[in-house]
Amino acid sequence: MLINLEALDQMFMDSPAPSHLTYDGRCRSCGQEFRIEIDHHISGGYGLAGGVLYMQEADKLTAICEACYRSNPELEA
């Protein structure tokens, strides 16, 4: 399942940098290491660049790089 707003809210509340986070990891699909940049906008929304975050369990994230997601947006983590 794609990451939800509540999980993103919690990530930013737990962060010392309240407007920007990075997720460094390995793509679940191709295995390539990559980075997702996550911005918290004043309007209350979020911007993710570089890939897609998924929730595997209540507190476990996994990710797919942008290239894999663009080639197959139906990928499940």
Backbone torsions as a table, in degrees:
resi	resn	phi	psi	omega
1	MET	NA	139.9	176.2
2	LEU	-60.2	150.5	178.2
3	ILE	-60.8	142.9	-178.5
4	ASN	-101.1	168.5	-177.3
5	LEU	-62.9	-36.0	179.6
6	GLU	-62.3	-40.7	179.0
7	ALA	-66.7	-40.9	176.4
8	LEU	-64.6	-41.9	176.6
9	ASP	-56.5	-45.7	-178.8
10	GLN	-65.3	-40.3	178.2
11	MET	-58.4	-42.8	-178.7
12	PHE	-74.5	-33.2	176.7
13	MET	-65.9	-33.3	-179.7
14	ASP	-83.3	-6.0	-173.8
15	SER	-94.7	143.2	174.2
16	PRO	-74.7	-17.0	177.5
17	ALA	-109.1	94.5	-170.1
18	PRO	-72.1	-1.4	-179.2
19	SER	-120.9	-6.7	-177.4
20	HIS	-151.5	132.3	175.1
21	LEU	-131.8	159.4	171.0
22	THR	-127.9	147.7	174.5
23	TYR	-119.6	115.2	176.4
24	ASP	-105.5	128.1	-179.0
25	GLY	-166.8	-169.5	-179.8
26	ARG	-113.2	136.6	-179.8
27	CYS	-64.7	130.5	178.3
28	ARG	-64.1	-25.2	-175.3
29	SER	-90.8	-54.2	-174.1
30	CYS	-104.6	-13.7	178.5
31	GLY	85.9	-3.6	-179.7
32	GLN	-69.9	139.9	173.5
33	GLU	-76.8	141.6	-177.7
34	PHE	-157.5	175.6	-178.6
35	ARG	-131.3	137.8	171.3
36	ILE	-109.7	127.8	175.5
37	GLU	-95.7	128.6	-178.2
38	ILE	-122.3	122.1	178.6
39	ASP	-112.8	139.7	174.9
40	HIS	-102.9	115.6	-176.1
41	HIS	-86.4	148.6	-179.9
42	ILE	-56.2	-33.3	-179.2
43	SER	-67.9	-10.1	178.6
44	GLY	105.0	-6.5	-179.7
45	GLY	-92.5	178.2	179.7
46	TYR	-127.4	148.7	174.3
47	GLY	-123.5	126.3	177.8
48	LEU	-116.2	132.2	179.2
49	ALA	-132.1	131.2	175.3
50	GLY	112.4	-12.5	-179.5
51	GLY	169.9	-169.0	-176.6
52	VAL	-127.2	134.3	177.5
53	LEU	-98.7	138.9	177.5
54	TYR	-124.9	148.7	173.0
55	MET	-97.1	121.4	175.0
56	GLN	-89.0	-40.8	177.3
57	GLU	-138.1	-177.5	-176.1
58	ALA	-55.4	-33.4	-176.7
59	ASP	-130.4	19.0	-179.0
60	LYS	-120.1	123.2	179.4
61	LEU	-101.8	152.1	168.5
62	THR	-140.3	166.1	-174.0
63	ALA	-147.0	158.9	175.2
64	ILE	-127.6	134.7	-178.7
65	CYS	-67.0	162.1	-177.1
66	GLU	-61.6	-39.8	-178.7
67	ALA	-62.3	-44.5	179.6
68	CYS	-67.6	-40.2	179.8
69	TYR	-65.1	-41.2	179.1
70	ARG	-64.5	-36.5	-178.8
71	SER	-75.7	-24.1	179.6
72	ASN	-153.3	83.2	-177.2
73	PRO	-66.0	-6.9	178.5
74	GLU	-90.3	2.5	-179.0
75	LEU	-57.6	136.9	173.7
76	GLU	-109.3	140.9	-179.5
77	ALA	-78.0	NA	NA
